Every structure is written in structure tokens, then in C-alpha cells.
Amino acid sequence: MSAVPGSRRRPPASPQAAAGGRRRELSRRVPASPRRSTSARWGEDLGLFEIGRDYPRLAAHLGRLAADPAVVFAHAVKDGRPATTSGRCLGHVSLAGLEPRLLAA
């Protein structure tokens, strides 16, 4: 089966095949990294998995991300601790504070 009708190229069988047979490394920060970190933390908090045992490469990547300012900020906000921001976050709004604006829309 071709990737595009009339094309002779087949889609890669796996992400490793797409990377030329190499495993994709979780070594660099990407925009989704803070989200990935938070999702993994929730999964572990909910008892869905144990990151270090079940996903050792992800655990190593998350260990490196722990010092990332965006991850530090996200964890501080979640834990209710004071959070230092780059200035782009202008504060938090409660759902009750948004309710009048949502109802007016």
C-alpha cells in the first residue's frame, strides 16, 4: 500500500524506520516537554504506572527537564507554591472570576 495514490513509496513501518533505523532520542526540549512532564507526573500520581520502572528513557528525559524554567513554573503552580515567571504569565483567573464573562458571551 502506497502512502500517496499512484506513488511507489511506502510509509515507514515505525518511528524508528522513519528515523533511518535509529531510535528517536528524548534528549532535547520541545514545546510539548512541560506538558509531557506534567502528564507523566499525573500518571504516576494516579498509580497508572511507575515512570522509572515502566519507562526508563522517559524518566531520564524528565530528570533532565526538571531544571527547565517552564517545568519548574508548572510544578510550582500545581503545588500552590510561589512561582517565578518570565513575565509572560500575567496571573491566574478562577473559574468563578470568568463566569460573568462566559455568560455574557
C-alpha positions in Angstrom: 0.0 0.0 0.0 1.4 3.4 -1.0 1.4 6.5 1.1 0.0 8.5 -1.8 -2.2 7.0 -4.5 0.0 6.4 -7.5 3.2 6.7 -5.5 5.6 3.8 -5.2 6.9 4.9 -1.8 5.6 3.1 1.2 5.0 4.9 4.6 7.6 3.9 7.2 6.7 0.9 9.3 7.6 2.6 12.6 9.0 5.8 14.0 12.4 4.0 14.2 12.2 3.3 10.4 11.3 6.9 9.7 14.4 8.0 11.6 16.6 5.8 9.4 16.6 2.8 11.8 17.7 4.9 14.8 15.6 5.2 17.9 14.3 8.7 18.4 16.0 10.2 21.4 14.2 12.1 24.1 17.2 14.4 24.6 16.1 17.8 23.6 13.4 20.1 24.9 10.5 20.7 22.6 7.4 22.9 23.2 5.5 19.9 24.4 8.1 19.0 27.1 6.4 20.8 30.0 3.1 19.1 29.1 4.8 15.7 28.8 6.4 16.2 32.2 3.1 17.1 33.8 1.2 14.3 32.1 3.8 11.8 33.3 3.6 13.2 36.8 -0.2 12.8 36.9 0.0 9.3 35.5 2.4 8.3 38.3 0.4 10.2 41.0 -2.8 8.3 39.9 -0.9 5.0 40.1 -1.3 4.3 36.3 2.4 3.4 36.0 5.8 3.9 37.7 7.9 6.0 35.3 11.3 4.8 36.5 10.3 1.1 36.1 8.0 1.2 33.1 9.6 4.0 31.1 13.2 4.4 32.0 14.1 6.6 28.9 11.2 8.9 29.7 12.3 9.0 33.4 15.8 10.1 32.3 14.3 12.8 30.0 12.1 14.0 32.8 15.0 14.2 35.1 16.8 16.5 32.6 13.6 18.6 32.2 13.2 19.1 35.9 15.5 22.2 35.8 13.7 23.7 32.8 12.1 27.0 33.9 8.8 26.1 32.3 8.6 22.8 34.1 9.7 24.4 37.4 7.0 27.1 36.9 4.3 24.5 36.1 5.1 22.3 39.1 5.1 25.4 41.4 1.7 26.5 40.1 0.3 23.0 40.5 1.7 22.6 44.0 0.4 26.1 45.1 3.9 27.4 45.7 5.2 30.8 44.7 6.2 30.7 41.0 8.7 32.9 39.2 7.6 33.7 35.7 9.4 35.1 32.7 6.8 37.8 32.6 4.5 36.2 30.0 2.2 34.8 32.6 0.2 37.7 33.9 -1.6 35.7 36.7 -4.3 33.2 37.2 -8.1 33.6 37.0 -10.5 31.4 38.8 -13.4 29.8 37.0 -15.8 31.9 39.2 -14.0 35.0 38.0 -14.6 34.0 34.4 -18.2 33.1 34.9 -19.7 36.5 34.3 -17.6 36.9 31.1 -18.6 33.4 29.9 -22.3 34.1 30.5 -22.1 37.4 28.6 -20.7 35.8 25.5 
